[in-house]
Amino acid sequence: MILRSLFTALAATLLAGTALAAPQLKSEVIVTASVVTVGDMFEDAGLLAEQPLFRAPNPGTTGAVPLAAITAAANRAGLDSFDADGLQSVSVMRRASVVDEAVLTSLITRDLAERGIISHGMAAQTVFTTPFAPIDAEVSDQPATLLSLRYLPASNAFTARFALAGIDTPLDLAGTIDLTIDAPHLATSLPAGTVLTAADMIMAPVPVKYADTVGVASPEQLIGMQLNRQSREGMLLKPADVSTPALIARNDLVTIYFRQGPMTLTVKGQAITSAVTGAPVQVLNLMSKRVITAKALAAGAVEVSADPLALAGL
């Protein structure tokens, strides 16, 4: 009997405490969704927290809601009483995702890459010709979506349509897209005959149209090649600007080899012309003083074939 009385008293105390804990009206509310709920507007909203009260202001804006409007909306949601703590209105702000030129440019660039128009080493310089100011869209993982893109490479012109989160009207923009590609340029002025290394080159963008016209080499194609002429710092390197380094230069002393089965004959000579690996070279036999045609094998080494005219020079 005593335990039952204690339990009854404790239950009454808890119920009284619950009754006293009325929802507390907030002075400022910040939301991201399009609807303000009971839980957004009141502390300790309980089971009614998910019930909608009214529409939120537009993304990126703030509105003041009078106490009378809050009371009416709360009653419709099933909240009969709350503690207003003397407030006459509540400030409601809706967060926004800012959609600016950088966001839209990234969408255009991604689309061009997916279509294979932009590849490795290329970039798109996008300029909007339609007047455009940053727009506050609804907070979302994807506040803007590219609906369509029409790009004309001949004129570099484009038109694009975007959908913005929380905004019903699509955004139509126009502009130009200049495609560039990274190409090797000389890091410093160098004389003719310099064999290029990676340190001699820097990468800098050039228009794709220009690159297609003059031809652009990759660094891998240039390393180990020699300049055909004296070249200045900052010059774009093209395939025509370089050639394979001469393995044997004019006036180089060489060893002339003749191989016939197990027999190998050698004699000293002097190159009259220059040559790359495997190319023919004119060589003076220093013993016979005759000029023969040989093949460049390596630096300082040439080989004579079994041709009778070549052998006669030995």
C-alpha positions in Angstrom: 0.0 0.0 0.0 2.8 2.4 0.8 4.7 1.5 -2.4 1.6 2.1 -4.4 1.1 5.6 -2.9 4.8 6.4 -3.6 4.4 5.3 -7.2 1.3 7.4 -7.7 2.9 10.5 -6.2 6.0 10.0 -8.4 3.9 9.7 -11.5 1.9 12.8 -10.6 5.2 14.7 -10.2 6.5 13.6 -13.6 3.2 14.5 -15.3 3.3 17.9 -13.7 6.9 18.4 -14.8 5.9 17.4 -18.4 3.0 19.8 -18.4 5.3 22.6 -17.3 7.8 21.9 -20.2 5.9 23.8 -22.9 7.7 24.2 -26.3 9.9 27.4 -26.3 9.6 29.7 -29.3 13.0 30.5 -30.9 14.0 34.1 -31.6 15.9 33.2 -34.8 15.4 30.2 -37.1 17.8 29.1 -39.8 16.5 26.4 -42.3 17.7 24.9 -45.6 14.4 23.3 -46.7 11.5 25.0 -48.4 9.2 24.4 -45.4 9.6 25.5 -41.8 8.6 22.8 -39.3 7.5 22.9 -35.7 10.9 21.6 -34.7 12.6 24.4 -36.6 10.5 27.0 -34.8 10.3 25.6 -31.3 12.6 24.1 -28.7 11.3 20.8 -27.2 8.8 20.4 -30.0 8.3 16.7 -29.1 6.3 14.5 -31.4 5.1 17.4 -33.5 8.6 18.4 -34.5 8.2 17.2 -38.1 4.9 18.9 -38.7 5.1 21.8 -41.3 4.1 25.3 -40.3 4.6 27.5 -43.4 6.8 28.0 -46.4 10.4 29.2 -45.9 11.6 32.4 -47.5 13.5 32.1 -50.8 17.1 30.7 -50.6 19.5 33.3 -49.3 16.8 35.6 -47.9 15.4 36.4 -44.4 11.9 37.1 -43.3 10.2 38.2 -40.1 7.1 36.1 -39.0 4.6 37.8 -36.6 3.7 36.0 -33.4 0.0 35.9 -34.6 0.9 34.0 -37.7 3.1 31.6 -35.7 0.3 31.0 -33.3 -2.2 30.2 -36.0 0.2 27.9 -37.9 1.1 26.1 -34.6 -2.6 25.6 -33.8 -3.2 24.1 -37.2 -0.2 21.7 -36.6 -1.7 20.6 -33.3 0.4 22.7 -30.9 -2.1 24.5 -28.7 0.3 26.4 -26.4 3.9 27.4 -26.3 6.1 29.8 -24.4 6.7 32.9 -26.6 9.0 34.5 -23.9 7.8 38.0 -24.9 8.7 37.7 -28.6 6.5 39.5 -31.1 8.1 38.1 -34.2 10.7 35.5 -35.3 13.5 36.0 -37.8 13.6 33.1 -40.3 16.6 32.8 -42.6 16.9 30.2 -45.4 20.5 29.1 -46.3 21.5 29.0 -49.9 24.0 27.5 -52.3 25.5 30.2 -54.4 25.6 29.4 -58.1 28.2 31.6 -59.8 30.3 31.5 -63.0 32.8 29.1 -61.4 30.1 26.6 -60.7 28.6 26.8 -64.1 32.0 26.7 -65.8 32.9 23.5 -64.0 29.7 21.9 -65.3 30.5 22.9 -68.9 34.1 21.7 -68.6 32.9 18.3 -67.2 30.5 17.9 -70.1 33.1 18.7 -72.7 35.4 16.2 -71.1 32.8 13.5 -71.0 32.1 14.1 -74.8 35.9 13.8 -75.5 36.2 17.4 -76.7 38.6 18.1 -73.8 41.4 15.5 -73.3 44.5 15.3 -71.0 46.5 18.5 -71.0 43.7 20.6 -72.4 41.6 23.3 -70.7 38.5 25.3 -71.5 38.5 29.1 -71.0 34.8 29.9 -70.7 33.4 33.5 -71.0 29.7 34.2 -70.5 28.4 36.9 -72.8 24.9 36.8 -71.3 24.7 39.2 -68.3 24.8 37.0 -65.2 25.0 37.6 -61.4 25.5 34.9 -58.7 22.2 33.2 -57.9 21.1 31.8 -54.5 19.8 28.3 -55.1 18.4 25.8 -52.6 21.0 24.0 -50.5 21.8 20.8 -52.3 24.7 18.5 -53.1 24.0 19.6 -56.7 22.6 23.1 -56.7 23.0 23.4 -60.5 22.6 20.9 -63.3 23.6 21.3 -67.0 20.5 20.4 -69.0 21.9 21.0 -72.5 25.1 22.4 -74.1 25.5 23.4 -77.8 29.1 24.2 -78.7 30.3 25.3 -82.1 34.1 24.7 -82.4 34.4 26.8 -85.6 33.3 30.0 -83.8 33.9 28.9 -80.2 30.3 30.0 -79.4 28.1 28.1 -77.0 24.6 28.2 -75.6 23.7 26.3 -72.4 20.6 25.7 -70.2 20.9 25.0 -66.5 18.5 23.9 -63.8 18.9 25.4 -60.4 17.8 23.7 -57.2 14.6 25.3 -55.8 14.1 27.6 -58.8 11.5 26.6 -61.3 12.7 28.7 -64.3 15.7 27.3 -66.2 18.7 29.5 -66.7 19.8 30.1 -70.3 23.3 31.5 -71.0 25.5 32.1 -74.0 29.2 32.7 -74.4 32.5 31.5 -75.9 34.8 28.6 -75.1 38.4 28.8 -76.0 40.2 25.5 -75.9 43.9 25.5 -74.9 46.4 22.7 -74.7 49.7 22.6 -72.7 52.6 22.6 -75.0 56.4 22.7 -74.4 58.3 26.0 -74.6 61.9 26.8 -74.2 62.8 27.7 -70.6 65.9 29.7 -71.8 67.6 30.7 -75.0 69.8 28.0 -76.5 72.2 27.7 -79.4 71.7 25.4 -82.4 72.8 21.8 -81.8 71.8 21.8 -78.1 70.4 18.4 -77.1 67.3 19.0 -75.2 66.6 17.8 -71.6 63.4 18.0 -69.5 65.0 21.0 -67.7 65.2 23.0 -71.0 61.4 23.0 -71.3 58.3 24.5 -69.5 54.7 23.8 -70.3 52.4 26.7 -71.2 48.9 26.8 -72.8 48.4 27.6 -76.5 45.1 27.7 -78.4 44.1 24.3 -79.8 43.5 25.8 -83.2 47.0 27.2 -83.4 48.5 23.9 -82.1 46.6 22.0 -84.8 47.9 24.4 -87.5 51.6 24.5 -86.6 51.9 21.1 -84.9 52.9 20.6 -81.2 55.3 18.0 -79.9 55.1 16.3 -76.6 58.0 16.6 -74.1 58.8 12.9 -74.7 59.2 13.5 -78.4 61.7 16.4 -77.7 63.9 15.1 -75.0 67.2 13.9 -76.5 66.6 15.8 -79.8 68.8 18.7 -80.9 67.8 22.2 -81.9 68.1 22.9 -85.6 68.8 26.6 -85.0 69.5 29.1 -82.3 66.2 29.5 -80.3 65.0 32.1 -77.9 63.4 31.7 -74.4 59.7 31.1 -74.4 59.6 29.8 -78.0 57.0 27.1 -78.7 58.8 23.9 -79.7 57.5 22.2 -82.8 58.6 19.0 -84.4 60.2 20.9 -87.2 62.4 22.8 -84.7 64.4 19.7 -83.7 66.1 16.7 -85.3 67.8 13.5 -84.2 71.3 14.3 -82.8 74.1 13.4 -85.1 75.8 10.2 -83.8 78.9 11.1 -85.8 79.8 14.7 -86.6 81.9 16.0 -89.5 85.7 15.6 -88.8 85.1 13.0 -86.0 87.8 10.3 -85.9 86.1 6.9 -86.3 87.0 3.3 -86.4 85.9 1.6 -89.7 84.7 -2.0 -89.2 84.4 -4.7 -91.8 82.9 -8.0 -90.7 82.9 -11.2 -92.8 81.8 -14.3 -90.9 84.2 -14.7 -88.0 86.7 -12.2 -89.4 86.6 -8.5 -88.3 88.9 -5.9 -89.9 89.3 -2.4 -88.5 91.0 0.7 -89.8 91.1 4.4 -88.7 89.1 7.0 -90.5 87.7 10.5 -90.3 84.1 11.4 -91.0 83.5 13.8 -93.9 79.8 14.1 -93.2 77.6 13.7 -90.1 75.1 11.0 -89.6 72.6 9.6 -87.1 72.4 6.0 -86.0 72.0 3.6 -89.0 72.4 6.4 -91.6 75.1 6.4 -94.3 78.2 8.5 -93.7 81.1 9.5 -95.9 84.4 8.5 -94.2 88.1 9.1 -95.3 90.3 6.0 -94.8 93.3 7.5 -93.1 95.5 4.7 -94.4 94.5 4.6 -98.1 93.3 8.2 -98.2 90.2 7.0 -100.0 86.6 8.1 -99.3 84.2 5.3 -98.6 80.5 5.1 -97.7 79.8 3.4 -94.4 76.9 3.1 -91.9 77.0 4.8 -88.5 77.0 2.3 -85.7 77.8 4.3 -82.6 79.8 7.3 -81.6 83.2 6.8 -83.2 82.2 3.6 -85.0 81.1 2.9 -88.6 80.7 -0.3 -90.6 81.5 -1.1 -94.2 79.3 -3.5 -96.1 80.6 -6.3 -98.3 79.8 -4.2 -101.4 82.8 -4.3 -103.8 82.9 -0.5 -104.2 83.0 -0.1 -100.4 85.7 -2.7 -100.0 87.8 -1.0 -102.6 88.1 2.0 -100.4 89.7 -0.1 -97.7 
